[in-house]
């Protein structure tokens, strides 16, 4: 985790063999456009990929473990500096921001005071906000090392092929690549993966999303051929888990629903609301048991994982001896099973809670409730479905443990039952996302049903949900059958005149990819 982000002179190790030729052409096109726009060659290119989450959906911001993998789709930022990194700097850093697709993403310029930061208006959805978020995170880190630091001017040209709103973390890839670019441009020859992830997690919250950290971790820590196990408590940790080499071979397919799922736009009703509901679940369960919660690294300072830790810490309940808390020696998996069994007892109202009911349960006023939990990232809800959200998080955390145990069992490579068992866990996640966490949509459900009927072992949404993409565990021999089933029963059924180019973009066949590089 503390190893530096790799610096490479070749892109061959970054992409599948079948994609190398097209990627070389893409990189050369980026360099050529940069020279055309700025009359100089870029000094370097920062690259961070998108990700697909195999299992562990909507649990990272509750500080539970997730199992994502990086994919080949990525964000590239070509960079040149326009003032010396070692000599005096201008009063303002000037950063012209161009995109390889100027018709869709208009050029812009950012002017940053020597001791200031880039101005971000999170209420306006602009592509440049993601670069500014990474820029601010990078200079904040550099100022912690040198309080007198002022950033240099730089020119950037961006090329990204991670579908926006597709659930593959285009925003995290952009912020990670941006922070990496700014650190390098300002003299940081070496950037550790851990510090890049940690600053990117905080940086993305500046554009209006309660990011949990999975997306950034997968984008930076990804290792070609391996699934990542990313945990967040007691501190950020990532480890690579080789995916078993199986016969017959398997792969992952990713299918776009073409239903835009931009969590920065729909956050108050969807993503950010779920963060608030999970935080309130932890607060209400703790209050009813007399458990004192400590601040943690959750987006709002408290989390369900924090509640679990406090319950099993060995402390006494403030309610007195009549309330027995957990034994600290309880194995972790049993702790989670206990948490899950307690949800319906402590949060008995399955139909949700009003602001007034939550405030009463927490012994605070409604204005205090709103100021503490709903101001940093506003939410739009009349009733908060707290019981259902906590039930999903604890059950999904248990599914992550089961998935990881299957991957790590000694006989995994030769176990003919492995893929069906992994697939069942993925299907259970989709059921929970649809029925309990309520973050799926009819289009996602349809893509999953079609894939399973055509031979997929497991199918589920990936990313925030409410549209975006699905991920499927499939035998390689069934890839063409599944792709054709989607074309006939989903893509052409929805859009009879769909273009060949759009169909090519619709489905990605991928195995675990390489993370951030310079």
C-alpha positions as CSV (number, residue, x, y, z in Angstrom):
1,X,0.0,0.0,0.0
2,X,2.9,2.4,0.7
3,X,4.6,1.5,-2.6
4,X,4.8,4.4,-5.2
5,X,2.5,4.8,-8.1
6,X,4.4,3.1,-11.0
7,X,6.2,5.2,-13.6
8,X,6.4,3.4,-16.9
9,X,7.7,4.1,-20.4
10,X,5.4,1.5,-22.1
11,X,1.6,1.0,-22.1
12,X,1.8,-2.7,-23.0
13,X,1.3,-3.8,-19.4
14,X,-1.7,-1.6,-18.9
15,X,-4.2,-3.2,-21.3
16,X,-5.3,-6.6,-22.6
17,X,-3.2,-7.8,-25.5
18,X,-6.1,-7.4,-27.9
19,X,-6.4,-3.7,-27.1
20,X,-2.7,-2.7,-27.3
21,X,-2.8,-1.5,-30.9
22,X,-5.9,0.7,-30.5
23,X,-4.5,2.1,-27.2
24,X,-1.2,3.1,-28.8
25,X,-3.2,5.0,-31.4
26,X,-5.2,6.7,-28.7
27,X,-2.2,7.7,-26.7
28,X,-0.5,9.0,-29.8
29,X,-3.6,11.0,-30.7
30,X,-3.6,12.6,-27.2
31,X,0.1,13.7,-27.6
32,X,-0.6,15.0,-31.1
33,X,-3.6,17.0,-30.0
34,X,-1.6,18.4,-27.1
35,X,1.1,19.6,-29.4
36,X,-1.5,21.2,-31.7
37,X,-3.2,23.1,-28.8
38,X,-0.1,24.1,-26.7
39,X,2.7,24.1,-29.3
40,X,4.8,21.9,-27.0
41,X,5.0,18.2,-26.1
42,X,3.5,17.0,-22.8
43,X,6.0,16.3,-20.1
44,X,4.1,13.2,-18.9
45,X,0.7,11.6,-18.9
46,X,-1.1,10.6,-15.7
47,X,-3.5,7.7,-16.0
48,X,-6.1,6.2,-13.6
49,X,-8.7,3.5,-14.6
50,X,-12.4,3.0,-13.9
51,X,-13.5,0.1,-11.8
52,X,-16.1,-2.5,-11.4
53,X,-17.2,-3.7,-8.0
54,X,-17.6,-7.5,-7.9
55,X,-19.4,-7.5,-4.5
56,X,-19.8,-5.2,-1.5
57,X,-22.3,-2.7,-2.9
58,X,-23.0,0.5,-0.9
59,X,-21.0,-0.7,2.1
60,X,-17.8,1.2,1.7
61,X,-19.1,4.4,3.3
62,X,-20.2,2.3,6.3
63,X,-16.6,1.2,6.4
64,X,-17.1,-2.4,5.4
65,X,-14.8,-4.4,3.1
66,X,-15.4,-4.5,-0.7
67,X,-14.0,-6.5,-3.6
68,X,-13.6,-4.4,-6.7
69,X,-11.2,-4.6,-9.7
70,X,-9.8,-2.0,-12.0
71,X,-10.8,-2.2,-15.7
72,X,-9.1,-1.2,-18.9
73,X,-11.2,1.9,-19.5
74,X,-9.4,4.9,-18.0
75,X,-8.8,8.7,-17.8
76,X,-5.6,10.1,-19.3
77,X,-4.3,13.6,-18.5
78,X,-1.4,14.9,-20.6
79,X,0.5,17.6,-18.7
80,X,3.1,20.3,-19.3
81,X,4.2,22.9,-16.8
82,X,4.6,26.6,-17.7
83,X,6.7,27.8,-14.8
84,X,9.7,26.3,-13.1
85,X,9.0,23.8,-10.4
86,X,12.1,24.9,-8.5
87,X,12.2,28.7,-9.2
88,X,9.8,31.5,-8.3
89,X,6.2,31.0,-9.2
90,X,3.7,33.5,-10.5
91,X,1.3,35.1,-8.1
92,X,-1.5,33.1,-9.7
93,X,-1.3,29.6,-11.1
94,X,-3.1,29.5,-14.5
95,X,-4.3,26.1,-15.7
96,X,-6.0,25.9,-19.1
97,X,-8.2,22.7,-19.1
98,X,-8.9,21.1,-22.5
99,X,-10.7,17.9,-23.4
100,X,-10.0,15.6,-26.4
101,X,-13.8,16.0,-27.0
102,X,-14.3,19.8,-27.0
103,X,-17.8,19.7,-28.4
104,X,-19.0,17.7,-25.4
105,X,-16.6,19.1,-22.8
106,X,-15.9,22.7,-23.4
107,X,-12.5,24.2,-22.7
108,X,-12.0,26.2,-19.5
109,X,-9.3,28.0,-17.5
110,X,-8.7,27.9,-13.8
111,X,-6.7,30.7,-12.0
112,X,-5.5,29.8,-8.6
113,X,-4.0,32.4,-6.1
114,X,-0.5,31.5,-4.9
115,X,-1.8,30.6,-1.4
116,X,-5.4,29.8,-2.5
117,X,-7.2,26.9,-4.1
118,X,-9.3,26.3,-7.2
119,X,-12.9,27.5,-6.9
120,X,-15.5,24.7,-7.1
121,X,-19.2,25.3,-7.4
122,X,-20.7,21.9,-6.5
123,X,-24.1,23.1,-7.5
124,X,-23.0,23.4,-11.1
125,X,-22.2,20.1,-12.8
126,X,-19.1,20.8,-14.9
127,X,-16.5,18.3,-16.1
128,X,-13.7,20.7,-14.9
129,X,-14.9,20.4,-11.3
130,X,-13.3,16.9,-11.1
131,X,-9.9,18.2,-12.1
132,X,-10.2,21.1,-9.7
133,X,-11.1,18.6,-6.9
134,X,-7.9,16.6,-7.6
135,X,-5.9,19.9,-7.9
136,X,-7.1,21.1,-4.5
137,X,-6.4,17.8,-2.8
138,X,-2.9,17.7,-4.2
139,X,-1.9,21.2,-3.2
140,X,-3.4,20.6,0.3
141,X,-1.1,17.7,0.7
142,X,1.9,19.7,-0.6
143,X,1.1,22.6,1.8
144,X,1.1,20.1,4.7
145,X,4.7,19.3,3.8
146,X,5.6,23.0,3.1
147,X,3.2,25.7,4.4
148,X,4.6,28.2,1.9
149,X,4.0,26.1,-1.1
150,X,2.3,27.7,-4.1
151,X,1.3,25.7,-7.2
152,X,2.9,26.1,-10.7
153,X,0.9,26.9,-13.8
154,X,0.3,23.9,-16.1
155,X,-1.5,23.0,-19.3
156,X,-3.7,19.8,-19.4
157,X,-5.5,17.8,-22.0
158,X,-7.9,15.1,-20.9
159,X,-9.0,11.9,-22.7
160,X,-11.4,9.6,-20.8
161,X,-13.2,6.5,-22.1
162,X,-14.9,5.5,-18.8
163,X,-18.6,6.0,-19.4
164,X,-19.9,8.9,-17.4
165,X,-22.9,7.9,-15.2
166,X,-22.3,4.3,-16.1
167,X,-21.4,3.1,-12.6
168,X,-17.8,2.5,-13.5
169,X,-16.4,5.4,-11.4
170,X,-15.5,7.8,-14.1
171,X,-15.4,10.6,-11.5
172,X,-13.0,8.8,-9.2
173,X,-10.7,7.9,-12.1
174,X,-10.7,11.6,-13.1
175,X,-10.0,12.9,-9.6
176,X,-7.3,10.3,-9.0
177,X,-5.6,11.1,-12.4
178,X,-5.9,14.8,-11.7
179,X,-4.3,14.7,-8.2
180,X,-1.5,12.5,-9.6
181,X,-0.9,15.0,-12.4
182,X,-0.8,18.0,-10.1
183,X,1.6,16.3,-7.6
184,X,4.0,15.4,-10.4
185,X,3.7,18.8,-12.1
186,X,4.7,20.4,-8.8
187,X,7.8,18.4,-8.3
188,X,6.7,15.3,-6.5
189,X,8.7,12.7,-8.4
190,X,7.2,9.9,-6.3
191,X,3.6,9.5,-5.1
192,X,2.6,6.6,-2.9
193,X,-0.6,4.8,-3.7
194,X,-2.0,5.2,-0.2
195,X,-1.6,9.0,0.0
196,X,-3.1,9.3,-3.5
197,X,-6.1,7.3,-2.5
198,X,-6.6,9.1,0.8
199,X,-6.4,12.6,-0.8
200,X,-8.7,11.5,-3.7
201,X,-11.4,10.2,-1.3
202,X,-11.6,13.6,0.4
203,X,-11.2,15.5,-2.8
204,X,-14.2,14.0,-4.6
205,X,-16.5,15.0,-1.7
206,X,-15.8,18.6,-2.8
207,X,-18.0,18.0,-5.9
208,X,-21.0,17.1,-3.8
209,X,-20.7,13.3,-3.2
210,X,-20.3,11.4,0.1
211,X,-17.7,9.1,-1.4
212,X,-16.8,6.1,0.6
213,X,-13.4,5.2,-0.8
214,X,-13.9,2.0,-2.8
215,X,-13.8,3.7,-6.2
216,X,-10.5,5.6,-5.6
217,X,-8.9,2.5,-4.0
218,X,-9.7,0.3,-7.0
219,X,-8.5,2.9,-9.4
220,X,-5.1,3.3,-7.7
221,X,-4.4,0.0,-6.1
222,X,-5.6,-2.2,-9.0
223,X,-3.2,-5.0,-10.1
224,X,-3.6,-6.8,-13.5
225,X,-5.2,-10.2,-13.0
226,X,-6.1,-9.7,-9.3
227,X,-9.3,-8.8,-7.4
228,X,-8.7,-6.2,-4.7
229,X,-9.8,-6.6,-1.1
230,X,-10.2,-3.1,0.2
231,X,-11.0,-2.4,3.9
232,X,-11.5,0.9,5.7
233,X,-11.4,0.1,9.4
234,X,-9.4,0.7,11.5
235,X,-7.6,2.3,8.6
236,X,-7.4,2.0,4.8
237,X,-5.9,-1.3,3.6
238,X,-5.8,-3.1,0.3
239,X,-4.6,-6.5,-0.7
240,X,-4.6,-8.3,-4.0
241,X,-6.4,-11.6,-4.3
242,X,-5.5,-13.6,-7.5
243,X,-8.6,-14.8,-9.3
244,X,-8.4,-18.6,-9.7
245,X,-7.4,-19.9,-13.1
246,X,-10.3,-22.2,-13.9
247,X,-11.1,-24.7,-16.6
248,X,-13.3,-24.0,-18.4
249,X,-12.1,-20.4,-18.2
250,X,-14.3,-17.6,-17.0
251,X,-14.4,-13.8,-17.4
252,X,-16.5,-10.8,-16.4
253,X,-18.9,-8.9,-18.7
254,X,-20.0,-5.4,-18.0
255,X,-23.2,-4.2,-19.7
256,X,-24.4,-0.6,-19.9
257,X,-28.0,0.1,-19.3
258,X,-27.7,3.5,-21.0
259,X,-29.8,4.9,-18.1
260,X,-27.7,7.8,-16.8
261,X,-26.9,7.4,-13.1
262,X,-25.0,10.5,-12.2
263,X,-24.8,10.5,-8.4
264,X,-23.7,14.1,-8.4
265,X,-27.0,15.2,-9.9
266,X,-29.4,12.7,-8.2
267,X,-27.5,12.6,-4.9
268,X,-30.1,14.3,-2.6
269,X,-32.7,11.6,-3.5
270,X,-30.4,8.6,-4.0
271,X,-26.7,8.2,-3.1
272,X,-26.3,10.9,-0.5
273,X,-29.6,10.0,1.0
274,X,-28.4,6.4,1.5
275,X,-25.3,7.7,3.3
276,X,-27.4,9.7,5.7
277,X,-29.8,6.8,6.3
278,X,-26.9,4.5,7.1
279,X,-25.3,7.1,9.4
280,X,-28.7,7.6,11.2
281,X,-29.1,3.8,11.5
282,X,-25.8,3.7,13.5
283,X,-26.8,6.6,15.7
284,X,-30.3,5.2,16.4
285,X,-29.1,1.7,17.2
286,X,-26.4,3.0,19.5
287,X,-28.8,5.4,21.3
288,X,-31.3,2.6,22.0
289,X,-28.6,0.3,23.4
290,X,-26.8,3.0,25.4
291,X,-23.6,2.6,23.2
292,X,-21.3,5.6,22.9
293,X,-20.1,6.1,19.3
294,X,-16.7,7.5,18.5
295,X,-16.0,9.6,15.5
296,X,-14.6,7.6,12.6
297,X,-13.7,8.1,8.9
298,X,-17.2,7.7,7.6
299,X,-18.4,10.6,5.4
300,X,-20.5,12.1,8.3
301,X,-18.2,11.0,11.1
302,X,-20.2,8.0,12.3
303,X,-20.8,4.6,10.6
304,X,-22.4,1.2,11.0
305,X,-19.0,-0.3,11.3
306,X,-18.3,2.1,14.1
307,X,-21.4,1.0,15.9
308,X,-20.3,-2.7,15.5
309,X,-16.9,-1.8,17.0
310,X,-18.4,0.1,19.9
311,X,-21.0,-2.7,20.6
312,X,-18.2,-5.3,20.8
313,X,-15.6,-3.1,22.5
314,X,-16.2,-4.4,26.0
315,X,-17.7,-1.2,27.2
316,X,-20.8,-1.0,29.4
317,X,-24.1,0.3,28.3
318,X,-25.3,3.6,29.7
319,X,-28.7,1.9,30.1
320,X,-27.3,-0.1,33.0
321,X,-26.8,-3.9,33.5
322,X,-30.1,-4.8,31.9
323,X,-28.6,-4.1,28.5
324,X,-25.8,-6.6,27.7
325,X,-23.4,-5.6,24.9
326,X,-21.2,-7.9,22.9
327,X,-18.1,-9.9,23.9
328,X,-14.9,-8.5,22.4
329,X,-13.7,-12.0,21.7
330,X,-16.6,-12.8,19.3
331,X,-15.3,-13.7,15.9
332,X,-15.8,-11.0,13.3
333,X,-18.3,-13.0,11.2
334,X,-20.4,-13.8,14.2
335,X,-20.3,-10.1,15.1
336,X,-21.9,-9.3,11.8
337,X,-24.5,-12.0,12.2
338,X,-25.4,-10.5,15.5
339,X,-25.6,-7.0,14.0
340,X,-28.0,-8.3,11.3
341,X,-30.2,-10.0,13.8
342,X,-30.5,-6.8,15.9
343,X,-31.7,-4.5,13.1
344,X,-35.4,-5.4,13.0
345,X,-35.5,-5.3,16.9
346,X,-33.9,-1.9,17.2
347,X,-35.3,-0.3,14.1
348,X,-38.7,-1.8,14.1
349,X,-40.4,0.7,11.7
350,X,-39.9,-0.9,8.3
351,X,-42.0,1.9,6.7
352,X,-39.4,4.5,7.6
353,X,-39.0,7.3,10.0
354,X,-39.8,11.0,9.7
355,X,-37.4,13.7,10.7
356,X,-39.5,14.3,13.9
357,X,-39.3,10.6,14.8
358,X,-35.6,10.4,14.3
359,X,-35.0,13.6,16.3
360,X,-37.0,12.2,19.2
361,X,-35.2,8.9,19.1
362,X,-31.8,10.8,19.3
363,X,-33.0,13.3,21.9
364,X,-32.3,16.3,19.6
365,X,-34.3,18.9,17.8
366,X,-35.2,18.7,14.1
367,X,-33.1,21.7,13.3
368,X,-30.1,20.1,15.0
369,X,-30.7,16.8,13.2
370,X,-30.8,18.6,9.8
371,X,-27.8,20.8,10.6
372,X,-25.7,17.8,11.7
373,X,-26.6,15.2,9.0
374,X,-28.3,17.0,6.1
375,X,-26.4,20.2,5.6
376,X,-23.0,19.1,4.3
377,X,-24.8,17.2,1.5
378,X,-28.5,18.1,1.3
379,X,-31.0,15.3,1.1
380,X,-34.6,15.2,-0.3
381,X,-36.7,12.8,1.7
382,X,-39.9,12.7,3.8
383,X,-39.3,9.3,5.3
384,X,-35.9,7.7,6.0
385,X,-35.8,3.9,5.4
386,X,-33.3,3.3,8.1
387,X,-34.1,-0.4,8.9
388,X,-33.9,-1.5,5.3
389,X,-30.6,0.2,4.7
390,X,-28.9,-1.2,7.8
391,X,-30.3,-4.7,6.9
392,X,-28.7,-4.5,3.4
393,X,-25.3,-3.3,4.7
394,X,-24.9,-6.1,7.3
395,X,-26.1,-8.8,5.0
396,X,-23.9,-7.5,2.1
397,X,-20.8,-7.4,4.5
398,X,-21.5,-11.1,5.2
399,X,-21.7,-11.8,1.4
400,X,-18.3,-10.1,0.9
401,X,-16.7,-12.4,3.5
402,X,-18.3,-15.5,1.9
403,X,-17.1,-14.4,-1.6
404,X,-13.5,-13.8,-0.3
405,X,-13.4,-17.1,1.5
406,X,-14.4,-18.9,-1.7
407,X,-11.6,-17.1,-3.7
408,X,-9.0,-18.0,-1.1
409,X,-9.9,-21.6,-0.4
410,X,-6.9,-23.9,-1.3
411,X,-8.9,-26.0,-3.8
412,X,-10.5,-23.0,-5.6
413,X,-8.8,-23.6,-8.9
414,X,-10.1,-27.2,-9.2
415,X,-13.5,-26.6,-7.5
416,X,-16.3,-27.1,-10.1
417,X,-18.8,-25.7,-7.7
418,X,-16.9,-22.4,-7.2
419,X,-18.4,-20.4,-10.0
420,X,-22.0,-21.3,-9.2
421,X,-21.4,-20.4,-5.6
422,X,-19.8,-17.1,-6.4
423,X,-22.6,-16.4,-8.8
424,X,-25.3,-17.1,-6.2
425,X,-23.7,-14.5,-3.9
426,X,-23.7,-11.9,-6.8
427,X,-27.4,-12.7,-7.5
428,X,-28.2,-12.3,-3.8
429,X,-26.6,-8.9,-3.8
430,X,-28.7,-7.8,-6.8
431,X,-31.9,-9.0,-5.0
432,X,-30.9,-6.9,-1.9
433,X,-30.0,-3.9,-4.0
434,X,-33.4,-4.1,-5.8
435,X,-35.7,-4.9,-2.8
436,X,-33.9,-3.7,0.3
437,X,-31.5,-0.9,-0.6
438,X,-33.7,0.2,-3.5
439,X,-30.9,1.3,-5.8
440,X,-31.7,-0.8,-8.8
441,X,-34.1,0.0,-11.7
442,X,-36.1,-2.0,-14.2
443,X,-33.5,-1.7,-16.9
444,X,-30.8,-3.1,-14.6
445,X,-33.1,-5.9,-13.5
446,X,-33.8,-6.8,-17.1
447,X,-30.1,-6.9,-18.1
448,X,-29.4,-9.3,-15.2
449,X,-32.4,-11.6,-16.0
450,X,-31.3,-11.8,-19.7
451,X,-27.8,-12.7,-18.8
452,X,-28.7,-15.4,-16.3
453,X,-31.1,-17.0,-18.8
454,X,-28.2,-17.0,-21.4
455,X,-25.7,-18.7,-19.1
456,X,-24.2,-16.2,-16.6
457,X,-23.4,-17.6,-13.2
458,X,-24.1,-14.3,-11.4
459,X,-25.4,-10.9,-12.4
460,X,-25.8,-7.7,-10.5
461,X,-25.7,-3.9,-10.7
462,X,-22.3,-2.3,-10.1
463,X,-21.6,1.2,-8.9
464,X,-24.1,3.5,-7.2
465,X,-27.1,2.0,-9.1
466,X,-30.3,3.7,-10.3
467,X,-29.0,2.9,-13.8
468,X,-25.5,2.7,-15.0
469,X,-23.9,-0.7,-15.5
470,X,-24.2,-4.4,-14.6
471,X,-21.4,-6.9,-14.0
472,X,-21.7,-10.6,-14.8
473,X,-19.6,-13.7,-14.0
474,X,-19.7,-15.8,-17.1
475,X,-17.9,-18.8,-18.7
476,X,-15.8,-17.5,-21.6
477,X,-17.6,-19.9,-23.9
478,X,-20.9,-18.1,-23.3
479,X,-19.7,-14.5,-23.9
480,X,-21.1,-14.3,-27.5
481,X,-24.4,-15.9,-26.5
482,X,-24.9,-13.4,-23.7
483,X,-23.9,-10.5,-25.8
484,X,-26.3,-11.5,-28.6
485,X,-29.1,-12.0,-26.1
486,X,-28.6,-8.5,-24.8
487,X,-28.6,-7.0,-28.3
488,X,-31.8,-8.7,-29.3
489,X,-33.8,-8.5,-26.1
490,X,-32.6,-5.2,-24.6
491,X,-30.6,-2.9,-26.8
492,X,-32.5,-3.3,-30.1
493,X,-35.8,-3.7,-28.2
494,X,-35.3,-0.3,-26.7
495,X,-33.6,1.4,-29.6
496,X,-34.3,-0.4,-33.0
497,X,-31.9,1.9,-34.9
498,X,-29.1,1.6,-32.4
499,X,-25.7,2.2,-34.1
500,X,-22.9,-0.3,-34.4
501,X,-20.7,2.1,-32.4
502,X,-23.1,2.3,-29.5
503,X,-23.5,-1.4,-29.5
504,X,-19.7,-1.7,-29.3
505,X,-19.7,0.6,-26.3
506,X,-22.5,-1.2,-24.6
507,X,-20.6,-4.3,-23.5
508,X,-17.1,-4.7,-22.1
509,X,-15.5,-8.0,-21.5
510,X,-12.8,-7.6,-18.9
511,X,-10.6,-9.3,-16.4
512,X,-8.9,-7.4,-13.5
513,X,-6.8,-4.5,-14.8
514,X,-3.8,-2.3,-13.8
515,X,-4.3,0.7,-11.5
516,X,-2.9,4.2,-11.7
517,X,0.4,4.9,-13.5
518,X,2.5,7.8,-14.6
